[in-house]
C-alpha cells in the first residue's frame, strides 16, 4: 500500500500485493476517455466561433468581475459575512444564468420550451443560506441578482 524509500540504499521498496486483485475491466482508458471528453468540451466552449457562446462567456466574465468588486466593497465596509454572502449569491446567480443559457441554447433543436431546472438554484440558495450560520439570507439573495446589472451594463454599451 505504501512505498518506502531508504535514502542509504537508494532503492525503492514496494510492499507485496498478494491480497490485491485488480479487475481486468478496470483500465486507465476509461479515465483517459473522461479526461479527453472534459478537455474537448472545454475546448469547444472556449474556442467556438459561435456568437452565442462568445456572448455567454462575456456575460459570465462581466458578472464574475462585478460580483468580486461588489463583494469586496461590501466586505470592507459592511463586514466579511455580508460580503461573503453576496459573493456566494453571485456565484449561484452565475450558475443560474449558465443553466438558463444552456436551456435557451437548446430551444428549437432539442426542446420546445425552457427547462425549469434552473429555478431550483435560488430555492437551494435560500435554504442553504438560512440553514448555514456563516451566510446571511438577504445579502445572498442580493448577490444572486448581480447578473441583472451585469446584463444591463453589457447591453447598454454602444
KAFENCOR-V877775 format. One line per field, one symbol per residue. phi: phi as a letter, one per 40 degrees, with the letter a starting at -180 (. if undefined). psi: psi as a letter, one per 40 degrees, with the letter a starting at -180 (. if undefined). A space follows every 50 residues. Layout:
BEGIN
phi->???
psi->???
END
This chain:
BEGIN
phi->.bbbbccccfbcbbccbcccbbccccbcccccccccccccccccccbccc cccccdcccccccccccccccccccccbhccccccccccccccccccccc ccccccdgcbbbacccccccccccccccccccccbbcccccccdcccccc cccccccc
psi->dihihhddefhhhhiifdehhhiddhieddddddddddddddddddeieh dddddddddddddddddddddddddddeiddddddddddddddddddddd dddddehdddieihiedeeddddddddddddhdeiiddddddddeddddd ddddeei.
END
